Amino acid sequence: MVVAQVLSGVRPEPIRLTGVVVVLLAGSAVAFAAGRDGPGRAVGAFGAAMAVGYTAEWIGVRAGFPFGEYSYTSLLRPQLGGVPVIVAAAWGGMGLAAHAVATAIVRESGLKRWVAGALALTAWDLFLDPQMLRLGLWKWADEGPYRGVPISNFAGWLVVSLLVMGVIDVIVGRCAAAASGGLVAIYGVMTVMETLAFAAVFEPPDRGVAVAGGAAMGTFAVLAWRRGWPR
């Protein structure tokens, strides 16, 4: 996954590797979850998170809710109902990683853990949306204040991420008494790679996004590590 991320940052056509990065992210997340919770629960949690993300995106491109009015371009394929399948896989993979981070921070299963995970997953979008807009993978009807991204997008991410955390926690929460070190590591790797990419690799660099995303995701990564990772 790291190698694919590096190549996507230095090659002149990074879009071709975007799907590879997400597939490796999702596969790694499911593998680490299976090591802790068993294959059945891991696949079930990933599939449920993927379904929630896809449903929200399907509604979003039609109704402009909950993220705001936007649409996908034709660059990411295959698409199902106007939503790239790889986008749903990203919700599933990073959903598992963010839930592990929340599990390390909040030991008890329940609403507090869901909120922590939702915030951790939404923090990722401080990187994701600016990066994908650079690549022309989707577009907003009305530009917003954060590198063209409207505030409604982040409000929508919090709501959908809360649902993602809820379905994952229902499936694995009681079993996941301890956070998965591998899943927390995935979150940390994404934090470091995205920060470095925006700070020094992308052309032109965007250090504002590097600071905002790095601080947000980094806070959750450090909290997860300090409160018991690895275990």
C-alpha positions in Angstrom: 0.0 0.0 0.0 2.8 2.4 0.9 4.7 1.6 -2.4 1.5 2.3 -4.4 1.0 5.6 -2.5 4.6 6.7 -3.2 4.2 5.8 -6.9 0.9 7.6 -7.2 2.6 10.7 -5.8 5.6 10.7 -8.1 4.1 9.4 -11.4 2.7 11.9 -13.9 -0.6 9.9 -14.0 -1.5 9.2 -10.4 -5.2 8.4 -11.2 -4.2 5.0 -12.5 -2.9 4.0 -9.1 -5.7 5.5 -7.0 -7.7 2.3 -7.3 -4.7 0.2 -6.4 -4.1 2.1 -3.3 -7.7 1.8 -2.1 -7.8 -2.0 -2.9 -4.6 -2.6 -0.9 -5.9 -0.4 1.9 -9.2 -2.3 2.1 -7.5 -5.7 1.8 -5.0 -4.8 4.6 -7.8 -3.5 6.8 -9.9 -6.6 6.4 -6.8 -8.8 7.0 -5.9 -7.1 10.3 -9.6 -7.1 11.4 -9.8 -10.8 10.6 -6.7 -11.4 12.8 -8.5 -9.9 15.7 -12.2 -10.7 15.2 -12.2 -13.6 12.8 -12.8 -13.6 9.0 -16.6 -13.6 9.3 -16.9 -10.6 11.5 -14.2 -8.8 9.6 -15.8 -9.3 6.2 -19.2 -8.5 7.7 -18.0 -5.2 9.3 -16.2 -4.2 6.1 -19.3 -5.0 4.0 -21.6 -3.1 6.3 -19.4 0.0 6.3 -19.1 -0.2 2.6 -22.9 -0.4 2.2 -23.4 2.6 4.4 -20.9 4.6 2.5 -22.2 3.6 -0.9 -25.8 4.4 0.1 -24.9 7.8 1.3 -22.9 8.5 -1.9 -25.8 7.2 -4.1 -28.2 9.5 -2.3 -25.7 12.3 -2.3 -25.2 12.5 -6.1 -29.0 12.6 -6.6 -30.3 14.7 -3.8 -27.3 16.8 -2.7 -27.7 15.4 0.8 -26.0 14.9 3.2 -22.7 16.2 1.7 -23.9 19.0 -0.6 -24.5 19.1 -4.3 -21.7 17.2 -6.2 -21.1 14.6 -8.9 -18.4 12.2 -9.9 -16.6 12.4 -13.2 -16.0 9.4 -15.4 -12.3 8.9 -14.3 -13.0 6.4 -11.6 -14.5 3.1 -12.8 -16.4 0.9 -12.5 -19.3 2.9 -11.3 -22.6 1.7 -10.0 -25.5 4.2 -10.0 -23.1 7.0 -10.6 -20.9 6.1 -7.7 -17.4 4.5 -8.2 -17.2 1.2 -6.5 -13.7 2.0 -5.2 -15.2 4.9 -3.2 -17.4 2.5 -1.3 -14.4 0.3 -0.6 -12.5 3.3 0.8 -15.4 3.9 3.2 -15.0 0.3 4.3 -11.3 0.2 4.7 -10.8 3.5 6.4 -13.9 2.9 8.4 -12.3 -0.2 10.0 -9.1 1.8 10.7 -10.9 4.7 12.3 -13.0 2.3 14.4 -9.8 0.7 15.7 -8.4 4.2 16.5 -11.6 4.9 18.4 -11.4 1.5 20.2 -7.9 2.4 21.4 -9.1 5.8 22.7 -12.5 4.7 24.1 -12.4 1.2 25.5 -16.2 0.8 26.1 -18.4 0.0 23.1 -21.1 2.6 22.6 -21.9 6.2 21.5 -18.6 7.7 22.8 -16.6 5.3 20.7 -18.8 6.0 17.7 -18.3 9.7 18.0 -14.5 9.3 18.3 -14.4 7.1 15.3 -16.6 9.5 13.3 -14.3 12.4 14.0 -11.2 10.3 13.2 -12.8 9.3 9.8 -13.9 12.8 9.0 -10.4 14.0 9.8 -9.2 11.9 6.8 -11.4 13.9 4.5 -9.4 17.1 5.2 -6.9 15.3 2.9 -9.1 13.3 0.7 -11.4 16.0 -0.8 -8.6 18.4 -1.8 -6.6 15.6 -3.3 -9.5 14.2 -5.3 -10.5 17.6 -6.5 -6.9 18.1 -7.8 -7.3 14.9 -9.8 -10.7 15.9 -11.2 -12.4 12.8 -9.7 -15.4 14.7 -8.6 -16.7 18.3 -8.6 -18.9 20.5 -6.4 -21.8 22.5 -7.8 -20.8 25.4 -5.5 -17.2 25.9 -4.2 -16.7 26.1 -0.5 -14.1 27.8 1.7 -11.8 24.8 2.2 -9.9 24.4 -1.0 -13.2 24.5 -2.9 -14.9 22.1 -0.5 -18.2 23.3 1.2 -18.7 23.1 4.9 -21.8 20.9 4.3 -19.5 18.2 3.1 -17.8 17.8 6.5 -21.1 17.9 8.3 -22.3 15.1 6.0 -19.1 13.1 6.6 -19.7 13.3 10.4 -23.2 12.0 10.1 -22.3 9.1 7.7 -19.1 8.3 9.6 -21.2 8.0 12.8 -23.4 5.5 11.0 -20.3 3.6 9.7 -18.9 3.4 13.3 -22.2 2.2 14.5 -22.6 -0.7 12.1 -18.9 -1.7 12.7 -19.3 -1.5 16.4 -22.5 -3.6 16.4 -20.7 -6.4 14.5 -17.3 -6.3 16.2 -17.5 -3.9 19.1 -18.0 -6.3 21.9 -15.3 -8.6 20.6 -12.9 -5.7 19.9 -12.1 -5.1 23.6 -8.6 -4.3 22.4 -7.7 -2.2 19.4 -6.0 -3.8 16.4 -2.4 -2.6 16.2 -2.4 -3.2 12.5 -5.5 -1.2 11.8 -4.2 1.7 14.0 -1.0 1.5 12.0 -2.9 1.8 8.7 -4.5 5.0 10.1 -1.0 6.3 11.1 0.5 5.4 7.8 -2.2 7.3 5.9 -1.6 10.3 8.2 2.1 10.4 7.5 1.8 9.7 3.8 -0.9 12.3 3.1 0.9 14.9 5.2 4.2 14.4 3.3 2.4 14.4 0.0 0.7 17.7 0.5 3.8 19.3 2.1 6.4 18.2 -0.4 5.3 15.8 -3.1 2.3 17.2 -4.9 2.9 19.9 -7.4 2.2 22.5 -6.3 2.4 21.6 -2.7 -0.3 22.8 -0.3 1.1 23.2 3.2 -2.2 24.5 4.5 -3.9 21.2 3.8 -0.8 19.3 5.1 -1.1 21.2 8.5 -4.9 20.9 8.8 -5.1 17.2 7.8 -1.9 16.3 9.6 -3.0 17.9 12.8 -6.4 16.4 12.7 -5.5 12.9 11.8 -2.3 13.1 13.8 -4.2 13.9 17.0 -6.2 10.7 16.7 -3.2 8.6 15.8 -1.2 9.8 18.8 -4.1 9.4 21.2 -4.7 5.8 19.9 -1.0 5.0 20.3 -0.7 6.5 23.8 -3.8 4.7 25.1 -2.7 1.2 24.5 -1.5 0.5 20.9 -0.2 -2.0 20.2 -2.1 -4.7 22.0 
